[in-house]
């Protein structure tokens, strides 16, 4: 019977996975990705007064997230290809792509480096979002630009 053969192949593939490691790396990627994107959204939220003004900042973030999703889909077919490897190191795409590569045999050092870069980037972006928040919350009524937000980060 073809269906039972397919089902046994799926069950043997699942049995071959190291679920505790996958679970741990998933939680670490989830928390790191959450911190990274939450800091970006916090910076955008602190710099605008109305939700309509935030659209100019949201579009690039959404484009990066959609790209990460497509890179992960491509990585499932070619987990050792250059797109998969590089996107697992770029912090904006790594939480998604490295989780696709992990069960497909990515080297351990790729996963560790991906997490280190993700957390370092998240901490840097949290720091920058704090600088933007400190000034942006006081700039009521002024529509910010990217250049203006960079100036806010330089204020002492």
Backbone as CSV, one residue per row, in Angstrom:
resi,resn,N_x,N_y,N_z,CA_x,CA_y,CA_z,C_x,C_y,C_z
1,UNK,0.855,-1.182,0.000,0.000,0.000,0.000,0.897,1.240,0.000
2,UNK,0.646,2.147,-0.928,1.490,3.319,-1.141,1.396,4.306,0.029
3,UNK,0.208,4.489,0.581,0.020,5.460,1.663,0.758,5.032,2.928
4,UNK,0.723,3.757,3.253,1.424,3.314,4.458,2.939,3.387,4.276
5,UNK,3.422,3.193,3.058,4.858,3.341,2.783,5.303,4.781,2.945
6,UNK,4.475,5.715,2.460,4.788,7.134,2.617,4.750,7.536,4.085
7,UNK,3.766,7.012,4.793,3.632,7.350,6.210,4.810,6.813,7.021
8,UNK,5.273,5.621,6.705,6.420,5.077,7.436,7.688,5.864,7.112
9,UNK,7.813,6.358,5.881,8.970,7.192,5.525,8.946,8.499,6.309
10,UNK,7.770,9.109,6.447,7.644,10.347,7.216,7.958,10.094,8.688
11,UNK,7.447,8.996,9.225,7.690,8.687,10.639,9.163,8.406,10.902
12,UNK,9.843,7.739,9.972,11.268,7.481,10.170,12.073,8.770,10.051
13,UNK,11.639,9.694,9.192,12.323,10.985,9.075,12.161,11.789,10.356
14,UNK,10.958,11.777,10.936,10.719,12.495,12.189,11.517,11.863,13.323
15,UNK,11.594,10.537,13.340,12.346,9.851,14.396,13.839,10.168,14.318
16,UNK,14.337,10.504,13.129,15.752,10.811,12.962,16.126,12.221,13.388
17,UNK,15.146,13.056,13.706,15.437,14.435,14.102,15.824,14.488,15.576
18,UNK,16.716,15.400,15.887,17.105,15.638,17.278,16.180,16.730,17.819
19,UNK,15.017,16.341,18.307,13.990,17.295,18.701,14.391,18.224,19.849
20,UNK,15.126,17.765,20.872,15.536,18.729,21.911,16.421,19.855,21.364
21,UNK,17.356,19.526,20.478,18.222,20.555,19.890,17.398,21.475,18.998
22,UNK,16.519,20.905,18.177,15.657,21.725,17.325,14.797,22.659,18.174
23,UNK,14.255,22.141,19.268,13.425,22.965,20.142,14.206,24.095,20.780
24,UNK,15.415,23.802,21.250,16.249,24.831,21.872,16.634,25.913,20.865
25,UNK,17.086,25.502,19.684,17.485,26.478,18.669,16.277,27.285,18.197
26,UNK,15.108,26.638,18.126,13.893,27.365,17.760,13.591,28.458,18.776
27,UNK,13.648,28.114,20.056,13.355,29.102,21.102,14.371,30.241,21.056
28,UNK,15.653,29.921,20.884,16.682,30.962,20.810,16.492,31.857,19.589
29,UNK,16.160,31.253,18.431,15.899,32.052,17.233,14.640,32.890,17.397
30,UNK,13.621,32.326,18.014,12.373,33.061,18.205,12.601,34.286,19.081
31,UNK,13.287,34.088,20.208,13.527,35.212,21.122,14.420,36.263,20.455
32,UNK,15.491,35.822,19.801,16.375,36.771,19.116,15.663,37.525,18.010
33,UNK,14.889,36.818,17.190,14.132,37.476,16.119,13.089,38.423,16.673
34,UNK,12.435,38.020,17.757,11.439,38.881,18.387,12.091,40.169,18.879
35,UNK,13.215,40.044,19.580,13.909,41.235,20.080,14.354,42.140,18.941
36,UNK,14.865,41.537,17.868,15.341,42.305,16.723,14.206,43.105,16.092
37,UNK,13.133,42.415,15.737,12.033,43.099,15.057,11.236,43.983,16.005
38,UNK,11.108,43.613,17.268,10.397,44.459,18.228,11.124,45.786,18.417
39,UNK,12.464,45.754,18.423,13.211,47.005,18.570,13.019,47.903,17.352
40,UNK,12.956,47.304,16.169,12.715,48.103,14.961,11.323,48.725,15.011
41,UNK,10.324,47.923,15.370,8.959,48.436,15.440,8.817,49.474,16.551
42,UNK,9.540,49.307,17.655,9.501,50.299,18.733,10.099,51.620,18.269
43,UNK,11.188,51.560,17.516,11.799,52.787,16.992,10.850,53.493,16.039
44,UNK,10.183,52.729,15.183,9.214,53.326,14.255,8.053,53.926,15.040
45,UNK,7.549,53.190,16.018,6.426,53.679,16.805,6.754,54.929,17.598
46,UNK,7.985,55.038,18.070,8.380,56.215,18.848,8.595,57.431,17.975
47,UNK,8.842,57.228,16.709,9.186,58.356,15.846,8.002,58.934,15.098
48,UNK,6.846,58.291,15.144,5.676,58.798,14.418,4.555,59.105,15.406
49,UNK,3.668,60.011,14.992,2.545,60.387,15.841,1.257,59.704,15.419
50,UNK,1.125,59.411,14.135,-0.085,58.780,13.621,0.305,57.525,12.870
51,UNK,-0.574,56.538,12.871,-0.243,55.264,12.227,-0.040,55.421,10.725
52,UNK,-0.667,56.415,10.125,-0.484,56.633,8.681,0.962,57.021,8.360
53,UNK,1.602,57.726,9.275,2.990,58.146,9.050,3.965,56.977,9.114
54,UNK,3.573,55.890,9.747,4.494,54.761,9.913,4.638,53.920,8.657
55,UNK,3.760,54.085,7.676,3.796,53.240,6.484,5.109,53.357,5.722
56,UNK,5.698,54.539,5.684,6.958,54.708,4.960,8.080,53.885,5.584
57,UNK,8.002,53.610,6.881,9.019,52.813,7.547,8.673,51.330,7.557
58,UNK,7.381,51.011,7.506,6.944,49.617,7.600,7.202,48.839,6.321
59,UNK,7.083,49.488,5.177,7.235,48.788,3.900,8.587,48.085,3.769
60,UNK,9.714,48.726,4.052,10.992,48.000,3.943,11.093,46.814,4.907
61,UNK,10.517,46.951,6.092,10.566,45.861,7.067,9.774,44.660,6.555
62,UNK,8.597,44.933,6.009,7.759,43.856,5.475,8.430,43.198,4.273
63,UNK,9.081,43.984,3.428,9.780,43.424,2.267,10.890,42.475,2.728
64,UNK,11.632,42.856,3.773,12.690,41.991,4.302,12.095,40.695,4.853
65,UNK,10.976,40.784,5.558,10.334,39.586,6.105,9.846,38.650,5.005
66,UNK,9.271,39.217,3.941,8.813,38.392,2.816,10.015,37.755,2.115
67,UNK,11.092,38.521,1.944,12.307,37.955,1.353,12.837,36.804,2.197
68,UNK,12.811,36.964,3.521,13.283,35.897,4.409,12.444,34.636,4.240
69,UNK,11.152,34.804,4.074,10.277,33.648,3.872,10.614,32.929,2.565
70,UNK,10.795,33.685,1.492,11.143,33.062,0.208,12.545,32.448,0.243
71,UNK,13.473,33.092,0.934,14.812,32.515,1.069,14.750,31.200,1.832
72,UNK,13.884,31.118,2.837,13.731,29.871,3.600,13.138,28.775,2.726
73,UNK,12.173,29.126,1.898,11.572,28.133,0.997,12.619,27.609,0.020
74,UNK,13.431,28.512,-0.526,14.500,28.099,-1.435,15.550,27.274,-0.698
75,UNK,15.815,27.617,0.557,16.831,26.915,1.344,16.445,25.473,1.633
76,UNK,15.160,25.186,1.639,14.727,23.809,1.867,15.175,22.907,0.723
77,UNK,15.243,23.459,-0.493,15.701,22.689,-1.650,17.224,22.656,-1.763
78,UNK,17.882,23.712,-1.313,19.327,23.823,-1.454,19.921,24.391,-0.165
79,UNK,19.982,23.592,0.918,20.405,24.133,2.218,21.871,24.542,2.298
80,UNK,22.705,24.089,1.362,24.118,24.474,1.379,24.456,25.485,0.294
81,UNK,23.438,26.008,-0.384,23.660,27.005,-1.430,24.046,28.346,-0.832
82,UNK,24.600,29.223,-1.665,25.063,30.521,-1.150,23.938,31.374,-0.549
83,UNK,22.747,31.354,-1.153,21.645,32.141,-0.597,21.284,31.657,0.803
84,UNK,21.189,30.354,0.967,20.837,29.784,2.274,21.910,30.089,3.315
85,UNK,23.163,29.920,2.947,24.254,30.132,3.907,24.321,31.598,4.313
86,UNK,24.311,32.512,3.354,24.427,33.929,3.683,23.202,34.439,4.422
87,UNK,22.021,33.986,4.026,20.807,34.439,4.718,20.712,33.874,6.128
88,UNK,21.424,32.790,6.422,21.427,32.292,7.792,22.363,33.104,8.686
89,UNK,23.210,33.954,8.096,24.090,34.827,8.880,23.566,36.252,8.984
90,UNK,22.704,36.676,8.060,22.147,38.027,8.090,21.058,38.053,9.157
91,UNK,21.156,38.934,10.148,20.245,38.846,11.290,18.759,39.019,10.948
92,UNK,18.438,39.747,9.889,17.033,39.964,9.550,16.389,38.736,8.921
93,UNK,17.195,37.841,8.366,16.665,36.633,7.738,17.053,35.361,8.497
94,UNK,18.028,35.448,9.377,18.541,34.236,10.025,17.544,33.484,10.905
95,UNK,16.629,34.149,11.628,15.723,33.347,12.457,14.874,32.369,11.650
96,UNK,14.585,32.717,10.416,13.755,31.850,9.577,14.620,30.848,8.814
97,UNK,15.652,31.345,8.141,16.456,30.499,7.254,17.273,29.476,8.037
98,UNK,17.850,29.868,9.175,18.673,28.899,9.910,17.832,27.771,10.491
99,UNK,16.562,28.043,10.779,15.691,26.968,11.270,15.337,25.984,10.159
100,UNK,15.328,26.439,8.925,15.087,25.528,7.797,16.334,24.689,7.543
101,UNK,17.505,25.302,7.675,18.763,24.593,7.396,19.152,23.602,8.482
102,UNK,18.765,23.864,9.727,19.217,23.043,10.847,18.884,21.558,10.689
103,UNK,17.642,21.171,10.430,17.375,19.730,10.298,17.916,19.130,9.010
104,UNK,18.353,19.976,8.077,18.879,19.480,6.806,20.394,19.352,6.827
105,UNK,20.997,19.436,8.002,22.423,19.153,8.135,23.342,20.349,8.086
106,UNK,22.889,21.516,8.536,23.768,22.683,8.579,24.856,22.441,9.619
107,UNK,26.085,22.882,9.352,27.156,22.714,10.346,26.814,23.438,11.647
108,UNK,27.289,22.906,12.744,26.984,23.486,14.058,27.514,24.911,14.151
109,UNK,28.704,25.153,13.592,29.270,26.499,13.698,28.426,27.514,12.941
110,UNK,27.721,27.111,11.870,26.813,28.020,11.168,25.679,28.439,12.100
111,UNK,25.135,27.468,12.815,24.022,27.758,13.717,24.474,28.645,14.867
112,UNK,25.634,28.350,15.447,26.148,29.146,16.561,26.466,30.567,16.104
113,UNK,27.148,30.705,14.963,27.473,32.031,14.447,26.199,32.815,14.126
114,UNK,25.207,32.145,13.574,23.930,32.782,13.265,23.287,33.348,14.525
115,UNK,23.293,32.571,15.608,22.702,33.032,16.865,23.507,34.178,17.485
116,UNK,24.834,34.101,17.421,25.672,35.161,17.986,25.431,36.478,17.243
117,UNK,25.404,36.426,15.907,25.167,37.633,15.110,23.750,38.162,15.359
118,UNK,22.781,37.263,15.477,21.397,37.668,15.733,21.275,38.410,17.058
119,UNK,21.841,37.857,18.122,21.725,38.499,19.434,22.542,39.782,19.513
120,UNK,23.710,39.818,18.891,24.505,41.053,18.882,23.755,42.151,18.129
121,UNK,23.149,41.793,17.005,22.377,42.771,16.232,21.144,43.218,16.997
122,UNK,20.471,42.288,17.673,19.277,42.641,18.448,19.642,43.622,19.559
123,UNK,20.747,43.366,20.254,21.167,44.284,21.318,21.527,45.657,20.762
124,UNK,22.215,45.695,19.620,22.560,46.977,19.000,21.303,47.730,18.572
125,UNK,20.340,47.015,18.005,19.109,47.676,17.573,18.260,48.123,18.761
126,UNK,18.292,47.385,19.861,17.578,47.821,21.062,18.193,49.119,21.575
127,UNK,19.515,49.198,21.569,20.204,50.410,21.998,19.836,51.591,21.090
128,UNK,19.847,51.352,19.760,19.502,52.423,18.817,18.040,52.833,18.963
129,UNK,17.150,51.848,19.161,15.732,52.167,19.344,15.534,53.008,20.607
130,UNK,16.307,52.732,21.643,16.227,53.542,22.860,16.640,54.978,22.617
131,UNK,17.699,55.166,21.814,18.141,56.526,21.474,17.067,57.248,20.657
132,UNK,16.469,56.548,19.693,15.413,57.151,18.873,14.201,57.473,19.740
133,UNK,13.854,56.568,20.641,12.699,56.764,21.508,12.882,57.988,22.400
134,UNK,14.085,58.134,22.929,14.369,59.237,23.850,14.103,60.592,23.203
135,UNK,14.482,60.750,21.940,14.282,62.025,21.253,12.930,62.041,20.542
136,UNK,12.581,60.941,19.901,11.375,60.910,19.071,10.104,61.121,19.834
137,UNK,10.052,60.723,21.071,8.839,60.859,21.858,8.570,62.336,22.175
138,UNK,9.622,63.152,22.135,9.471,64.593,22.401,9.167,65.395,21.138
139,UNK,9.361,64.820,19.970,9.188,65.543,18.704,7.754,65.411,18.194
140,UNK,6.816,65.874,18.963,5.409,65.739,18.596,5.075,66.656,17.423
141,UNK,4.333,66.142,16.473,3.857,66.942,15.348,4.816,67.043,14.188
142,UNK,5.986,66.464,14.294,6.978,66.546,13.226,7.079,65.194,12.538
143,UNK,6.951,65.175,11.212,7.084,63.924,10.471,8.566,63.616,10.284
144,UNK,9.027,62.474,10.790,10.458,62.172,10.687,10.818,61.523,9.355
145,UNK,12.079,61.626,9.020,12.628,60.891,7.878,13.702,59.960,8.441
146,UNK,14.237,59.122,7.574,15.312,58.219,8.029,16.509,59.048,8.498
147,UNK,16.847,60.089,7.745,17.964,60.955,8.125,17.752,61.619,9.470
148,UNK,16.503,62.032,9.709,16.163,62.656,10.985,16.336,61.662,12.135
149,UNK,15.934,60.413,11.911,16.071,59.387,12.955,17.541,59.094,13.251
150,UNK,18.386,59.135,12.210,19.822,58.926,12.421,20.402,60.071,13.253
151,UNK,19.935,61.309,13.011,20.371,62.437,13.827,19.957,62.247,15.278
152,UNK,18.769,61.707,15.499,18.274,61.503,16.866,19.161,60.528,17.621
153,UNK,19.725,59.533,16.910,20.597,58.570,17.576,21.906,59.208,18.032
154,UNK,22.296,60.315,17.379,23.573,60.956,17.714,23.439,61.961,18.854
155,UNK,22.198,62.343,19.209,22.029,63.295,20.297,22.544,62.721,21.598
156,UNK,23.168,63.551,22.408,23.701,63.095,23.703,22.662,63.265,24.785
